[in-house]
Amino acid sequence: MASPGAEGRPRTSPVPTGPPEQAKAAALAAVPDTVTSVQLGNENGFLVYDVTIGNQEVIVDAGNGRVLYQGAVDAGESGWEP
């Protein structure tokens, strides 16, 4: 079960419930191009897949497969804020 975040927002499960293929499909629906990487990670306390497609970064919730953020890949942090 998800635990509440620092501001009372629910966090995703500590274990991914969606496979990487689901994240890849969701990301490709948002940005139709060639996927260059799919990585499981933690963004601001949320378990997510970070999918790189061309020069775009797509953050996908590892629990429900929903696209949370889409934007240009940069050298720093993603622009996604929960």
Secondary structure, 3 states (H helix, E strand, C coil): CCCECCCCCECCCCCCCCCHHHHHHHHHHHCCCCEEEEEEEEECCEEEEEEEECCEEEEEECCCCCEEEEEECCCCCCCCCC
